[in-house]
Amino acid sequence: MPQSDTHYDVIVLGAGGAGLLCAATAGQRGRRVLLIDHAPEAGRKIVISGGGRCNFTNIHTAPDRYISANPHFAKSALGRYTPSDFLALIERHRIAWHEKTLGQLFCDGSARQVVAMLLDECAAGGVDIRLDHPITAIDHADALYRVTHGARTAAAPALVIATGGPSIPKMGATGFAYDLARRFGLKVVEPRPALVPLTLGGEDVLFRSLSGVSTEVIAHSGKTAFREAALLTHRGLSGPAILQISSYWRHGEVIALDFLPDRPDGWLIDAKRHKPRATLAQSLRAHLPDRLADALGERLALSGDLANLPDRKLAEAERRLARWSFTPNGTEGYAKAEVTSGGIATDGLSSRTMEARKMPGLYAIGEAVDVTGWLGGYNFQWAWASGWAAGQAV
């Protein structure tokens, strides 16, 4: 039988980035906080992020770099807890860091330093942390949320859902947050894998033979485009440009890659004038990895010297190379997704406090919510900002 209730001011479910910062913020405001996670260690996704160095924020954070059914929802939290605020915390704990491309900030050392920092902040707030404690029941009565974990039951007037989404299930990730939210009357925007490699079938399978080849591209899906590296894999397409565009892609849609983003219009016709004896594949090799250049040249089926190819054929080849179409047959799923798109619907939450509008004392933060950032530290910044917002409110 569970022991009698232990009373707290707030119970935070999930010791990931959002949950840790929320618990620390509330604890340092004098709240009595319990933080529970079924995993044996805190911050498991933090530890593996950024190749083990944690891309902990992005200095270019702005609301338009997040996807949500309500594109305005993230503005309040992101505006009140900024990358500079988290960087100040990093520096206060003397964690060395560096900026990589596109505003991405990483630890010089290990991602474990970020976890240790957040645990230290929790300790400073007197947070009671229970790891390796699966939750067996959650109830709400008499304005209190009761959480049973093992042989213990804790009660509090505030409950924070910070259990993330189902991406990277090998780390223990589940859809727990969505089931709990629905139980308390919150809607859930259909979750799906995001920042995830795309798989190819049909004629596109021919590109699988180029597994391991990488090149800079502009990837397009609808009106959205990203310029970064694309990686051809044995299953399809990956690399930063593809992960970015995957968050916008829907099943059945086409994505297009510009394989030569720096080539001006008419460059092949100019090549014909300057190197008439070169072949198309040779011209492509000057700008692309050899294997990719040969494969694209073969697919374009323009043989012989450039001098013998009509300008209209070369112009058509340019157009294809600038919008090479693929129709992915799917993604590599939650197992390879860096985050989950969709989640707890924002129309049921306060954008300032993250509290449920119709369920007083219930909060949702981080990846569990329908706010998904770009690749490159944006999702961590949402975790910190939403966690801080709730931590200030509970």
C-alpha positions as CSV (number, residue, x, y, z in Angstrom):
1,M,0.0,0.0,0.0
2,P,1.2,3.5,-0.8
3,Q,2.4,5.6,2.2
4,S,0.4,8.6,3.2
5,D,0.7,11.7,1.0
6,T,3.8,13.9,1.0
7,H,2.8,17.5,0.3
8,Y,4.6,19.8,-2.1
9,D,3.8,23.1,-3.8
10,V,4.5,21.7,-7.2
11,I,5.3,18.3,-8.8
12,V,7.3,18.3,-12.0
13,L,7.0,15.2,-14.2
14,G,10.1,14.7,-16.3
15,A,13.8,15.5,-15.5
16,G,14.8,16.6,-19.0
17,G,15.9,20.2,-19.9
18,A,12.5,21.8,-19.4
19,G,11.6,20.0,-16.2
20,L,15.0,20.6,-14.6
21,L,15.0,24.4,-15.3
22,C,11.3,24.6,-14.2
23,A,12.0,22.8,-10.9
24,A,15.1,24.9,-10.2
25,T,13.3,28.1,-11.0
26,A,10.3,27.3,-8.7
27,G,12.6,25.9,-6.0
28,Q,14.7,29.1,-5.9
29,R,11.4,31.1,-5.5
30,G,10.8,29.3,-2.3
31,R,8.4,26.6,-3.6
32,R,8.6,23.1,-2.3
33,V,9.2,21.1,-5.4
34,L,9.2,17.4,-6.3
35,L,10.8,16.3,-9.6
36,I,10.1,12.8,-10.8
37,D,11.4,10.8,-13.7
38,H,11.1,7.1,-14.6
39,A,14.7,7.1,-16.1
40,P,17.7,6.3,-13.9
41,E,19.4,9.6,-14.7
42,A,18.4,13.1,-15.3
43,G,18.8,14.9,-18.7
44,R,19.4,11.8,-20.8
45,K,18.6,13.6,-24.1
46,I,20.9,16.5,-23.1
47,V,23.8,14.1,-22.6
48,I,23.6,12.7,-26.2
49,S,22.8,16.0,-27.8
50,G,25.3,17.9,-30.1
51,G,27.5,14.9,-30.4
52,G,27.9,14.8,-26.6
53,R,28.7,18.6,-26.4
54,C,25.1,19.9,-26.2
55,N,24.1,22.6,-28.6
56,F,22.4,24.4,-25.7
57,T,20.9,27.4,-27.5
58,N,21.0,29.5,-30.6
59,I,21.7,33.3,-30.5
60,H,19.4,33.8,-33.5
61,T,16.3,32.5,-31.6
62,A,13.1,34.1,-32.8
63,P,9.5,33.0,-32.8
64,D,9.4,32.5,-36.6
65,R,11.9,29.7,-36.2
66,Y,9.4,27.5,-34.5
67,I,6.5,25.5,-35.9
68,S,3.1,25.4,-34.1
69,A,-0.6,25.5,-34.9
70,N,-0.4,28.9,-33.2
71,P,2.8,30.6,-34.5
72,H,2.4,33.4,-31.9
73,F,2.3,31.2,-28.9
74,A,6.0,31.0,-28.2
75,K,6.6,34.7,-28.4
76,S,6.0,35.5,-24.7
77,A,8.2,32.8,-23.2
78,L,11.0,33.3,-25.7
79,G,10.9,37.0,-25.2
80,R,11.1,36.7,-21.4
81,Y,13.9,34.1,-21.1
82,T,16.4,34.6,-23.9
83,P,19.6,32.8,-25.1
84,S,21.5,35.5,-23.2
85,D,19.8,34.5,-20.0
86,F,20.8,30.9,-20.4
87,L,24.3,31.8,-21.5
88,A,24.6,33.9,-18.3
89,L,23.7,30.7,-16.3
90,I,26.3,28.7,-18.3
91,E,29.0,31.3,-17.6
92,R,28.1,31.6,-13.9
93,H,28.9,27.9,-13.7
94,R,32.1,28.5,-15.6
95,I,31.2,26.1,-18.4
96,A,33.4,26.9,-21.4
97,W,31.5,27.3,-24.7
98,H,32.0,28.2,-28.3
99,E,29.8,29.4,-31.3
100,K,29.7,27.2,-34.3
101,T,27.9,28.0,-37.6
102,L,24.5,29.7,-37.8
103,G,24.5,30.9,-34.2
104,Q,24.8,27.5,-32.5
105,L,26.4,27.5,-29.1
106,F,28.1,24.3,-27.8
107,C,30.0,23.3,-24.7
108,D,33.7,23.0,-25.2
109,G,33.7,20.0,-22.9
110,S,30.8,17.7,-22.3
111,A,27.0,17.9,-22.4
112,R,27.1,16.4,-18.9
113,Q,28.3,19.8,-17.6
114,V,24.9,21.2,-18.5
115,V,23.1,18.4,-16.7
116,A,25.3,18.9,-13.6
117,M,24.7,22.7,-13.8
118,L,20.9,22.1,-13.8
119,L,21.1,19.6,-11.0
120,D,23.2,22.1,-9.0
121,E,20.5,24.7,-9.6
122,C,17.8,22.3,-8.4
123,A,19.9,21.6,-5.3
124,A,20.1,25.4,-4.7
125,G,16.3,25.5,-4.7
126,G,16.0,22.5,-2.4
127,V,14.3,20.4,-5.1
128,D,13.4,16.8,-4.1
129,I,14.5,14.6,-7.0
130,R,13.2,11.1,-7.5
131,L,14.8,9.2,-10.4
132,D,14.1,5.7,-11.5
133,H,10.6,6.1,-10.2
134,P,7.9,5.0,-12.7
135,I,4.6,6.8,-12.1
136,T,1.7,4.4,-11.5
137,A,-1.2,6.7,-10.9
138,I,-2.2,10.4,-11.2
139,D,-5.4,11.8,-9.7
140,H,-6.9,15.2,-9.1
141,A,-9.4,15.9,-6.3
142,D,-9.9,18.7,-3.7
143,A,-7.7,21.1,-5.8
144,L,-4.7,18.7,-5.4
145,Y,-2.9,16.5,-7.9
146,R,-1.8,13.2,-6.4
147,V,1.0,11.3,-8.1
148,T,1.8,7.7,-7.1
149,H,5.3,6.6,-7.8
150,G,6.3,3.2,-6.4
151,A,5.1,2.9,-2.8
152,R,4.9,6.7,-2.4
153,T,2.2,9.2,-3.1
154,A,2.9,13.0,-3.4
155,A,0.3,15.7,-3.6
156,A,0.5,19.3,-4.8
157,P,-1.8,22.1,-6.1
158,A,0.4,22.4,-9.2
159,L,1.5,19.7,-11.6
160,V,3.9,20.3,-14.5
161,I,4.0,18.0,-17.5
162,A,7.6,18.0,-18.8
163,T,7.9,14.4,-20.1
164,G,8.7,15.4,-23.7
165,G,7.6,13.5,-26.8
166,P,8.2,10.0,-28.2
167,S,11.4,10.9,-30.2
168,I,14.4,8.7,-29.4
169,P,12.5,5.9,-27.6
170,K,15.8,4.0,-26.7
171,M,16.3,6.9,-24.2
172,G,13.0,5.9,-22.6
173,A,10.9,8.5,-24.4
174,T,7.1,7.8,-24.7
175,G,3.8,9.6,-25.4
176,F,3.0,9.7,-21.7
177,A,2.5,13.5,-21.8
178,Y,-0.3,13.2,-24.4
179,D,-2.2,10.5,-22.6
180,L,-2.1,12.6,-19.4
181,A,-3.1,15.8,-21.1
182,R,-6.1,14.1,-22.7
183,R,-7.2,12.7,-19.4
184,F,-7.4,16.3,-18.1
185,G,-9.3,17.6,-21.1
186,L,-6.5,19.1,-23.1
187,K,-6.4,18.6,-26.9
188,V,-3.3,17.1,-28.7
189,V,-2.1,18.1,-32.1
190,E,-1.2,14.9,-33.9
191,P,2.4,14.1,-33.0
192,R,4.9,13.1,-35.7
193,P,8.7,12.7,-36.0
194,A,10.6,16.0,-36.8
195,L,14.2,16.8,-37.6
196,V,14.3,13.3,-39.0
197,P,16.0,11.6,-42.0
198,L,13.7,10.9,-45.0
199,T,13.5,7.6,-46.8
200,L,13.3,7.0,-50.5
201,G,11.8,4.3,-52.7
202,G,11.0,3.8,-56.4
203,E,13.3,5.4,-58.9
204,D,15.0,7.4,-56.2
205,V,16.4,4.2,-54.7
206,L,19.3,4.6,-57.3
207,F,20.6,7.4,-55.1
208,R,21.2,4.9,-52.2
209,S,24.3,3.7,-54.0
210,L,25.8,7.1,-53.1
211,S,25.5,6.4,-49.4
212,G,27.9,8.6,-47.4
213,V,28.2,11.4,-50.0
214,S,27.5,14.8,-48.6
215,T,27.2,18.2,-50.4
216,E,25.8,21.7,-49.6
217,V,22.3,22.2,-51.1
218,I,19.2,24.3,-50.8
219,A,16.3,22.0,-49.7
220,H,12.8,23.1,-50.6
221,S,9.4,22.0,-49.3
222,G,6.6,24.2,-50.4
223,K,7.6,27.8,-49.6
224,T,10.2,26.8,-47.0
225,A,13.9,26.4,-47.9
226,F,17.1,25.7,-45.9
227,R,20.7,25.9,-47.2
228,E,22.9,23.4,-45.4
229,A,24.5,20.1,-46.1
230,A,22.6,17.1,-47.4
231,L,23.8,13.5,-46.8
232,L,22.8,10.6,-49.0
233,T,22.3,7.4,-47.0
234,H,21.5,3.8,-47.6
235,R,17.9,4.5,-46.7
236,G,17.4,7.9,-48.3
237,L,18.3,11.5,-47.4
238,S,19.8,13.0,-44.2
239,G,22.1,15.8,-43.1
240,P,21.1,19.2,-41.6
241,A,19.3,20.5,-44.7
242,I,17.1,17.4,-44.8
243,L,16.4,17.3,-41.0
244,Q,15.3,20.9,-41.2
245,I,13.0,20.5,-44.2
246,S,11.6,17.2,-42.7
247,S,9.7,19.3,-40.1
248,Y,7.7,21.0,-42.9
249,W,7.3,18.0,-45.2
250,R,4.1,16.0,-45.3
251,H,3.7,12.4,-46.6
252,G,3.1,12.4,-50.4
253,E,4.7,15.8,-50.9
254,V,7.7,16.4,-53.1
255,I,11.0,18.0,-51.8
256,A,13.4,19.6,-54.2
257,L,17.2,20.0,-53.8
258,D,19.3,22.7,-55.5
259,F,22.5,20.8,-55.9
260,L,24.4,23.8,-57.1
261,P,23.3,26.8,-55.1
262,D,26.3,29.0,-56.0
263,R,26.0,28.5,-59.8
264,P,24.5,31.5,-61.7
265,D,21.9,31.1,-64.4
266,G,23.5,30.0,-67.6
267,W,26.6,28.5,-66.0
268,L,26.5,25.3,-68.2
269,I,26.2,27.4,-71.4
270,D,29.2,29.4,-70.2
271,A,31.1,26.2,-69.5
272,K,30.3,25.1,-73.1
273,R,31.9,28.3,-74.4
274,H,35.0,28.0,-72.2
275,K,35.5,24.2,-72.2
276,P,33.7,22.9,-75.2
277,R,35.4,19.5,-75.0
278,A,34.4,18.8,-71.4
279,T,31.5,16.4,-70.7
280,L,28.5,17.3,-68.5
281,A,29.9,14.9,-65.8
282,Q,33.3,16.6,-65.9
283,S,31.6,20.0,-65.5
284,L,29.6,18.8,-62.5
285,R,32.7,17.3,-60.9
286,A,34.2,20.8,-60.6
287,H,31.4,21.7,-58.2
288,L,30.2,18.4,-56.6
289,P,31.7,15.2,-55.2
290,D,32.7,12.9,-58.0
291,R,30.3,10.1,-57.3
292,L,27.3,12.5,-57.1
293,A,28.4,14.4,-60.2
294,D,28.6,11.1,-62.2
295,A,25.3,9.9,-61.0
296,L,23.5,13.1,-61.8
297,G,25.2,13.3,-65.2
298,E,24.0,9.8,-65.9
299,R,20.4,10.6,-64.9
300,L,20.4,13.7,-67.1
301,A,21.4,11.5,-70.0
302,L,23.3,14.1,-71.9
303,S,26.3,12.3,-73.4
304,G,29.2,13.7,-75.4
305,D,31.1,17.0,-75.3
306,L,29.3,20.1,-74.2
307,A,30.1,21.6,-77.6
308,N,27.7,19.1,-79.2
309,L,24.8,19.7,-76.8
310,P,22.2,22.3,-77.7
311,D,21.9,25.3,-75.3
312,R,18.2,24.5,-74.6
313,K,19.3,21.0,-73.4
314,L,21.9,22.5,-71.1
315,A,19.4,25.1,-69.8
316,E,17.0,22.2,-69.0
317,A,19.8,20.3,-67.2
318,E,20.4,23.5,-65.1
319,R,16.8,23.7,-64.2
320,R,16.7,20.1,-63.1
321,L,19.9,20.4,-61.1
322,A,18.4,23.5,-59.3
323,R,15.1,21.8,-58.4
324,W,15.9,18.0,-58.3
325,S,12.7,16.4,-57.1
326,F,12.4,13.6,-54.7
327,T,9.2,12.1,-53.3
328,P,10.1,10.5,-50.0
329,N,8.1,7.5,-49.0
330,G,8.4,8.2,-45.3
331,T,10.8,9.1,-42.5
332,E,13.1,7.0,-40.3
333,G,10.6,7.5,-37.5
334,Y,10.8,8.4,-33.9
335,A,13.9,6.2,-33.4
336,K,16.0,8.7,-35.5
337,A,13.9,11.9,-34.9
338,E,15.6,14.6,-32.9
339,V,12.3,16.0,-31.7
340,T,8.6,15.5,-32.0
341,S,6.4,17.9,-33.9
342,G,2.8,18.4,-32.6
343,G,1.9,17.7,-29.0
344,I,-0.3,19.3,-26.4
345,A,-2.4,22.0,-28.2
346,T,-1.3,25.6,-27.3
347,D,-4.9,26.9,-27.5
348,G,-5.6,25.3,-24.2
349,L,-2.5,26.9,-22.5
350,S,-1.6,30.3,-21.3
351,S,1.4,31.6,-23.4
352,R,2.7,33.5,-20.4
353,T,2.6,30.8,-17.7
354,M,2.0,27.5,-19.6
355,E,-0.9,26.8,-17.4
356,A,-4.0,25.0,-18.7
357,R,-6.8,27.4,-19.2
358,K,-9.5,25.0,-18.0
359,M,-7.5,23.0,-15.5
360,P,-6.1,25.2,-12.7
361,G,-2.7,24.1,-11.5
362,L,-1.8,22.0,-14.6
363,Y,1.1,23.2,-16.7
364,A,2.8,21.8,-19.8
365,I,6.3,22.7,-21.1
366,G,9.1,21.8,-23.4
367,E,8.8,19.2,-26.2
368,A,5.4,17.9,-24.8
369,V,3.8,21.1,-26.2
370,D,3.0,21.8,-29.8
371,V,6.1,24.0,-30.4
372,T,8.9,22.6,-32.5
373,G,12.1,24.6,-33.2
374,W,14.6,24.4,-36.1
375,L,17.7,22.3,-35.8
376,G,20.6,24.0,-34.0
377,G,19.8,24.7,-30.4
378,Y,16.3,26.2,-30.9
379,N,14.5,23.3,-29.1
380,F,16.7,23.6,-26.0
381,Q,15.9,27.3,-25.9
382,W,12.2,26.5,-26.0
383,A,12.8,24.0,-23.1
384,W,14.6,26.7,-21.0
385,A,12.1,29.5,-21.9
386,S,8.9,27.4,-21.3
387,G,10.4,25.8,-18.2
388,W,11.3,29.2,-16.7
389,A,7.9,30.6,-17.6
390,A,6.1,27.9,-15.7
391,G,8.7,27.9,-12.9
392,Q,7.9,31.6,-12.3
393,A,4.2,30.9,-12.2
394,V,3.7,27.8,-10.1
